[in-house]
Amino acid sequence: MTEIDFSPKHNVQIRHKDGTLTPMDVPYYEVTQINENTSQIMSSGD
């Protein structure tokens, strides 16, 4: 598996639901608890 280099995308900002911005090359995960047995995990770019 080849790792993708996102460092050229550092100036591209991703806006999250809470209004914060994160550079595209910084990993970001958002977790929503659906019920006690189920979680939804979204990553930047999803």
mmCIF file of the N, C-alpha and C atoms, coordinates in Angstrom:
data_MODEL
# 
_entry.id   MODEL 
# 
loop_
_atom_site.group_PDB 
_atom_site.id 
_atom_site.type_symbol 
_atom_site.label_atom_id 
_atom_site.label_alt_id 
_atom_site.label_comp_id 
_atom_site.label_asym_id 
_atom_site.label_entity_id 
_atom_site.label_seq_id 
_atom_site.pdbx_PDB_ins_code 
_atom_site.Cartn_x 
_atom_site.Cartn_y 
_atom_site.Cartn_z 
_atom_site.occupancy 
_atom_site.B_iso_or_equiv 
_atom_site.pdbx_formal_charge 
_atom_site.auth_seq_id 
_atom_site.auth_comp_id 
_atom_site.auth_asym_id 
_atom_site.auth_atom_id 
_atom_site.pdbx_PDB_model_num 
ATOM 1   N N  . MET A 1 1  ? 0.843   -1.168 0.000  1.00 0.00 ? 1  MET A N  1 
ATOM 2   C CA . MET A 1 1  ? 0.000   0.000  0.000  1.00 0.00 ? 1  MET A CA 1 
ATOM 3   C C  . MET A 1 1  ? 0.894   1.238  0.000  1.00 0.00 ? 1  MET A C  1 
ATOM 4   N N  . THR A 1 2  ? 0.600   2.165  -0.860 1.00 0.00 ? 2  THR A N  1 
ATOM 5   C CA . THR A 1 2  ? 1.364   3.400  -0.971 1.00 0.00 ? 2  THR A CA 1 
ATOM 6   C C  . THR A 1 2  ? 0.679   4.498  -0.169 1.00 0.00 ? 2  THR A C  1 
ATOM 7   N N  . GLU A 1 3  ? 1.455   5.174  0.673  1.00 0.00 ? 3  GLU A N  1 
ATOM 8   C CA . GLU A 1 3  ? 0.911   6.279  1.459  1.00 0.00 ? 3  GLU A CA 1 
ATOM 9   C C  . GLU A 1 3  ? 0.747   7.502  0.573  1.00 0.00 ? 3  GLU A C  1 
ATOM 10  N N  . ILE A 1 4  ? -0.345  8.212  0.748  1.00 0.00 ? 4  ILE A N  1 
ATOM 11  C CA . ILE A 1 4  ? -0.607  9.422  -0.027 1.00 0.00 ? 4  ILE A CA 1 
ATOM 12  C C  . ILE A 1 4  ? -0.041  10.620 0.719  1.00 0.00 ? 4  ILE A C  1 
ATOM 13  N N  . ASP A 1 5  ? 0.717   11.446 0.025  1.00 0.00 ? 5  ASP A N  1 
ATOM 14  C CA . ASP A 1 5  ? 1.306   12.643 0.619  1.00 0.00 ? 5  ASP A CA 1 
ATOM 15  C C  . ASP A 1 5  ? 0.360   13.827 0.407  1.00 0.00 ? 5  ASP A C  1 
ATOM 16  N N  . PHE A 1 6  ? -0.287  14.264 1.496  1.00 0.00 ? 6  PHE A N  1 
ATOM 17  C CA . PHE A 1 6  ? -1.210  15.390 1.422  1.00 0.00 ? 6  PHE A CA 1 
ATOM 18  C C  . PHE A 1 6  ? -0.543  16.716 1.775  1.00 0.00 ? 6  PHE A C  1 
ATOM 19  N N  . SER A 1 7  ? 0.768   16.717 2.051  1.00 0.00 ? 7  SER A N  1 
ATOM 20  C CA . SER A 1 7  ? 1.431   17.957 2.474  1.00 0.00 ? 7  SER A CA 1 
ATOM 21  C C  . SER A 1 7  ? 1.272   19.104 1.468  1.00 0.00 ? 7  SER A C  1 
ATOM 22  N N  . PRO A 1 8  ? 1.210   18.848 0.149  1.00 0.00 ? 8  PRO A N  1 
ATOM 23  C CA . PRO A 1 8  ? 0.970   19.971 -0.762 1.00 0.00 ? 8  PRO A CA 1 
ATOM 24  C C  . PRO A 1 8  ? -0.411  20.610 -0.573 1.00 0.00 ? 8  PRO A C  1 
ATOM 25  N N  . LYS A 1 9  ? -1.303  19.930 0.126  1.00 0.00 ? 9  LYS A N  1 
ATOM 26  C CA . LYS A 1 9  ? -2.669  20.429 0.337  1.00 0.00 ? 9  LYS A CA 1 
ATOM 27  C C  . LYS A 1 9  ? -2.812  21.149 1.683  1.00 0.00 ? 9  LYS A C  1 
ATOM 28  N N  . HIS A 1 10 ? -1.686  21.512 2.331  1.00 0.00 ? 10 HIS A N  1 
ATOM 29  C CA . HIS A 1 10 ? -1.745  22.140 3.651  1.00 0.00 ? 10 HIS A CA 1 
ATOM 30  C C  . HIS A 1 10 ? -2.566  23.427 3.639  1.00 0.00 ? 10 HIS A C  1 
ATOM 31  N N  . ASN A 1 11 ? -2.555  24.163 2.549  1.00 0.00 ? 11 ASN A N  1 
ATOM 32  C CA . ASN A 1 11 ? -3.297  25.419 2.474  1.00 0.00 ? 11 ASN A CA 1 
ATOM 33  C C  . ASN A 1 11 ? -4.776  25.232 2.145  1.00 0.00 ? 11 ASN A C  1 
ATOM 34  N N  . VAL A 1 12 ? -5.188  23.988 1.849  1.00 0.00 ? 12 VAL A N  1 
ATOM 35  C CA . VAL A 1 12 ? -6.596  23.689 1.600  1.00 0.00 ? 12 VAL A CA 1 
ATOM 36  C C  . VAL A 1 12 ? -7.240  23.391 2.955  1.00 0.00 ? 12 VAL A C  1 
ATOM 37  N N  . GLN A 1 13 ? -8.273  24.150 3.323  1.00 0.00 ? 13 GLN A N  1 
ATOM 38  C CA . GLN A 1 13 ? -8.914  24.014 4.621  1.00 0.00 ? 13 GLN A CA 1 
ATOM 39  C C  . GLN A 1 13 ? -10.220 23.233 4.497  1.00 0.00 ? 13 GLN A C  1 
ATOM 40  N N  . ILE A 1 14 ? -10.455 22.319 5.452  1.00 0.00 ? 14 ILE A N  1 
ATOM 41  C CA . ILE A 1 14 ? -11.706 21.575 5.519  1.00 0.00 ? 14 ILE A CA 1 
ATOM 42  C C  . ILE A 1 14 ? -12.521 22.167 6.658  1.00 0.00 ? 14 ILE A C  1 
ATOM 43  N N  . ARG A 1 15 ? -13.776 22.568 6.377  1.00 0.00 ? 15 ARG A N  1 
ATOM 44  C CA . ARG A 1 15 ? -14.651 23.133 7.403  1.00 0.00 ? 15 ARG A CA 1 
ATOM 45  C C  . ARG A 1 15 ? -15.490 22.003 7.991  1.00 0.00 ? 15 ARG A C  1 
ATOM 46  N N  . HIS A 1 16 ? -15.478 21.908 9.312  1.00 0.00 ? 16 HIS A N  1 
ATOM 47  C CA . HIS A 1 16 ? -16.211 20.864 10.015 1.00 0.00 ? 16 HIS A CA 1 
ATOM 48  C C  . HIS A 1 16 ? -17.565 21.397 10.483 1.00 0.00 ? 16 HIS A C  1 
ATOM 49  N N  . LYS A 1 17 ? -18.430 20.481 10.947 1.00 0.00 ? 17 LYS A N  1 
ATOM 50  C CA . LYS A 1 17 ? -19.787 20.860 11.373 1.00 0.00 ? 17 LYS A CA 1 
ATOM 51  C C  . LYS A 1 17 ? -19.781 21.947 12.445 1.00 0.00 ? 17 LYS A C  1 
ATOM 52  N N  . ASP A 1 18 ? -18.758 21.930 13.310 1.00 0.00 ? 18 ASP A N  1 
ATOM 53  C CA . ASP A 1 18 ? -18.708 22.916 14.394 1.00 0.00 ? 18 ASP A CA 1 
ATOM 54  C C  . ASP A 1 18 ? -18.118 24.253 13.947 1.00 0.00 ? 18 ASP A C  1 
ATOM 55  N N  . GLY A 1 19 ? -17.795 24.375 12.655 1.00 0.00 ? 19 GLY A N  1 
ATOM 56  C CA . GLY A 1 19 ? -17.278 25.627 12.106 1.00 0.00 ? 19 GLY A CA 1 
ATOM 57  C C  . GLY A 1 19 ? -15.766 25.752 12.114 1.00 0.00 ? 19 GLY A C  1 
ATOM 58  N N  . THR A 1 20 ? -15.072 24.821 12.772 1.00 0.00 ? 20 THR A N  1 
ATOM 59  C CA . THR A 1 20 ? -13.614 24.883 12.804 1.00 0.00 ? 20 THR A CA 1 
ATOM 60  C C  . THR A 1 20 ? -13.034 24.493 11.452 1.00 0.00 ? 20 THR A C  1 
ATOM 61  N N  . LEU A 1 21 ? -11.829 24.962 11.206 1.00 0.00 ? 21 LEU A N  1 
ATOM 62  C CA . LEU A 1 21 ? -11.115 24.638 9.970  1.00 0.00 ? 21 LEU A CA 1 
ATOM 63  C C  . LEU A 1 21 ? -9.870  23.829 10.309 1.00 0.00 ? 21 LEU A C  1 
ATOM 64  N N  . THR A 1 22 ? -9.566  22.844 9.482  1.00 0.00 ? 22 THR A N  1 
ATOM 65  C CA . THR A 1 22 ? -8.374  22.025 9.638  1.00 0.00 ? 22 THR A CA 1 
ATOM 66  C C  . THR A 1 22 ? -7.685  21.916 8.286  1.00 0.00 ? 22 THR A C  1 
ATOM 67  N N  . PRO A 1 23 ? -6.353  22.074 8.233  1.00 0.00 ? 23 PRO A N  1 
ATOM 68  C CA . PRO A 1 23 ? -5.657  21.869 6.962  1.00 0.00 ? 23 PRO A CA 1 
ATOM 69  C C  . PRO A 1 23 ? -5.889  20.436 6.464  1.00 0.00 ? 23 PRO A C  1 
ATOM 70  N N  . MET A 1 24 ? -6.000  20.273 5.160  1.00 0.00 ? 24 MET A N  1 
ATOM 71  C CA . MET A 1 24 ? -6.292  18.964 4.570  1.00 0.00 ? 24 MET A CA 1 
ATOM 72  C C  . MET A 1 24 ? -5.234  17.909 4.914  1.00 0.00 ? 24 MET A C  1 
ATOM 73  N N  . ASP A 1 25 ? -3.988  18.329 5.196  1.00 0.00 ? 25 ASP A N  1 
ATOM 74  C CA . ASP A 1 25 ? -2.944  17.350 5.477  1.00 0.00 ? 25 ASP A CA 1 
ATOM 75  C C  . ASP A 1 25 ? -2.899  16.920 6.944  1.00 0.00 ? 25 ASP A C  1 
ATOM 76  N N  . VAL A 1 26 ? -3.829  17.411 7.774  1.00 0.00 ? 26 VAL A N  1 
ATOM 77  C CA . VAL A 1 26 ? -3.906  17.011 9.181  1.00 0.00 ? 26 VAL A CA 1 
ATOM 78  C C  . VAL A 1 26 ? -5.063  16.029 9.329  1.00 0.00 ? 26 VAL A C  1 
ATOM 79  N N  . PRO A 1 27 ? -4.785  14.798 9.804  1.00 0.00 ? 27 PRO A N  1 
ATOM 80  C CA . PRO A 1 27 ? -5.873  13.831 9.956  1.00 0.00 ? 27 PRO A CA 1 
ATOM 81  C C  . PRO A 1 27 ? -6.948  14.347 10.908 1.00 0.00 ? 27 PRO A C  1 
ATOM 82  N N  . TYR A 1 28 ? -8.195  14.110 10.573 1.00 0.00 ? 28 TYR A N  1 
ATOM 83  C CA . TYR A 1 28 ? -9.315  14.547 11.401 1.00 0.00 ? 28 TYR A CA 1 
ATOM 84  C C  . TYR A 1 28 ? -10.400 13.477 11.341 1.00 0.00 ? 28 TYR A C  1 
ATOM 85  N N  . TYR A 1 29 ? -10.903 13.107 12.506 1.00 0.00 ? 29 TYR A N  1 
ATOM 86  C CA . TYR A 1 29 ? -11.980 12.120 12.587 1.00 0.00 ? 29 TYR A CA 1 
ATOM 87  C C  . TYR A 1 29 ? -13.098 12.674 13.453 1.00 0.00 ? 29 TYR A C  1 
ATOM 88  N N  . GLU A 1 30 ? -14.309 12.430 13.048 1.00 0.00 ? 30 GLU A N  1 
ATOM 89  C CA . GLU A 1 30 ? -15.493 12.860 13.786 1.00 0.00 ? 30 GLU A CA 1 
ATOM 90  C C  . GLU A 1 30 ? -16.304 11.611 14.109 1.00 0.00 ? 30 GLU A C  1 
ATOM 91  N N  . VAL A 1 31 ? -16.609 11.410 15.384 1.00 0.00 ? 31 VAL A N  1 
ATOM 92  C CA . VAL A 1 31 ? -17.335 10.214 15.817 1.00 0.00 ? 31 VAL A CA 1 
ATOM 93  C C  . VAL A 1 31 ? -18.702 10.621 16.356 1.00 0.00 ? 31 VAL A C  1 
ATOM 94  N N  . THR A 1 32 ? -19.743 9.952  15.870 1.00 0.00 ? 32 THR A N  1 
ATOM 95  C CA . THR A 1 32 ? -21.102 10.170 16.351 1.00 0.00 ? 32 THR A CA 1 
ATOM 96  C C  . THR A 1 32 ? -21.620 8.848  16.901 1.00 0.00 ? 32 THR A C  1 
ATOM 97  N N  . GLN A 1 33 ? -22.071 8.859  18.152 1.00 0.00 ? 33 GLN A N  1 
ATOM 98  C CA . GLN A 1 33 ? -22.634 7.655  18.754 1.00 0.00 ? 33 GLN A CA 1 
ATOM 99  C C  . GLN A 1 33 ? -24.073 7.508  18.289 1.00 0.00 ? 33 GLN A C  1 
ATOM 100 N N  . ILE A 1 34 ? -24.372 6.437  17.551 1.00 0.00 ? 34 ILE A N  1 
ATOM 101 C CA . ILE A 1 34 ? -25.724 6.191  17.037 1.00 0.00 ? 34 ILE A CA 1 
ATOM 102 C C  . ILE A 1 34 ? -26.572 5.538  18.130 1.00 0.00 ? 34 ILE A C  1 
ATOM 103 N N  . ASN A 1 35 ? -26.051 4.493  18.737 1.00 0.00 ? 35 ASN A N  1 
ATOM 104 C CA . ASN A 1 35 ? -26.668 3.862  19.897 1.00 0.00 ? 35 ASN A CA 1 
ATOM 105 C C  . ASN A 1 35 ? -25.538 3.175  20.668 1.00 0.00 ? 35 ASN A C  1 
ATOM 106 N N  . GLU A 1 36 ? -25.849 2.393  21.706 1.00 0.00 ? 36 GLU A N  1 
ATOM 107 C CA . GLU A 1 36 ? -24.769 1.857  22.539 1.00 0.00 ? 36 GLU A CA 1 
ATOM 108 C C  . GLU A 1 36 ? -23.870 0.869  21.801 1.00 0.00 ? 36 GLU A C  1 
ATOM 109 N N  . ASN A 1 37 ? -24.325 0.318  20.686 1.00 0.00 ? 37 ASN A N  1 
ATOM 110 C CA . ASN A 1 37 ? -23.528 -0.652 19.936 1.00 0.00 ? 37 ASN A CA 1 
ATOM 111 C C  . ASN A 1 37 ? -23.013 -0.150 18.592 1.00 0.00 ? 37 ASN A C  1 
ATOM 112 N N  . THR A 1 38 ? -23.387 1.077  18.211 1.00 0.00 ? 38 THR A N  1 
ATOM 113 C CA . THR A 1 38 ? -23.057 1.564  16.885 1.00 0.00 ? 38 THR A CA 1 
ATOM 114 C C  . THR A 1 38 ? -22.506 2.991  16.939 1.00 0.00 ? 38 THR A C  1 
ATOM 115 N N  . SER A 1 39 ? -21.349 3.190  16.278 1.00 0.00 ? 39 SER A N  1 
ATOM 116 C CA . SER A 1 39 ? -20.759 4.520  16.144 1.00 0.00 ? 39 SER A CA 1 
ATOM 117 C C  . SER A 1 39 ? -20.547 4.806  14.664 1.00 0.00 ? 39 SER A C  1 
ATOM 118 N N  . GLN A 1 40 ? -20.705 6.063  14.291 1.00 0.00 ? 40 GLN A N  1 
ATOM 119 C CA . GLN A 1 40 ? -20.400 6.496  12.924 1.00 0.00 ? 40 GLN A CA 1 
ATOM 120 C C  . GLN A 1 40 ? -19.076 7.253  12.988 1.00 0.00 ? 40 GLN A C  1 
ATOM 121 N N  . ILE A 1 41 ? -18.111 6.826  12.193 1.00 0.00 ? 41 ILE A N  1 
ATOM 122 C CA . ILE A 1 41 ? -16.806 7.476  12.156 1.00 0.00 ? 41 ILE A CA 1 
ATOM 123 C C  . ILE A 1 41 ? -16.609 8.069  10.772 1.00 0.00 ? 41 ILE A C  1 
ATOM 124 N N  . MET A 1 42 ? -16.450 9.399  10.733 1.00 0.00 ? 42 MET A N  1 
ATOM 125 C CA . MET A 1 42 ? -16.219 10.105 9.478  1.00 0.00 ? 42 MET A CA 1 
ATOM 126 C C  . MET A 1 42 ? -14.817 10.681 9.526  1.00 0.00 ? 42 MET A C  1 
ATOM 127 N N  . SER A 1 43 ? -14.111 10.571 8.430  1.00 0.00 ? 43 SER A N  1 
ATOM 128 C CA . SER A 1 43 ? -12.787 11.165 8.365  1.00 0.00 ? 43 SER A CA 1 
ATOM 129 C C  . SER A 1 43 ? -12.819 12.337 7.401  1.00 0.00 ? 43 SER A C  1 
ATOM 130 N N  . SER A 1 44 ? -11.804 13.180 7.494  1.00 0.00 ? 44 SER A N  1 
ATOM 131 C CA . SER A 1 44 ? -11.753 14.322 6.586  1.00 0.00 ? 44 SER A CA 1 
ATOM 132 C C  . SER A 1 44 ? -11.755 13.792 5.157  1.00 0.00 ? 44 SER A C  1 
ATOM 133 N N  . GLY A 1 45 ? -12.550 14.392 4.332  1.00 0.00 ? 45 GLY A N  1 
ATOM 134 C CA . GLY A 1 45 ? -12.659 13.963 2.948  1.00 0.00 ? 45 GLY A CA 1 
ATOM 135 C C  . GLY A 1 45 ? -13.843 13.068 2.684  1.00 0.00 ? 45 GLY A C  1 
ATOM 136 N N  . ASP A 1 46 ? -14.498 12.538 3.749  1.00 0.00 ? 46 ASP A N  1 
ATOM 137 C CA . ASP A 1 46 ? -15.680 11.688 3.544  1.00 0.00 ? 46 ASP A CA 1 
ATOM 138 C C  . ASP A 1 46 ? -16.877 12.539 3.229  1.00 0.00 ? 46 ASP A C  1 
# 
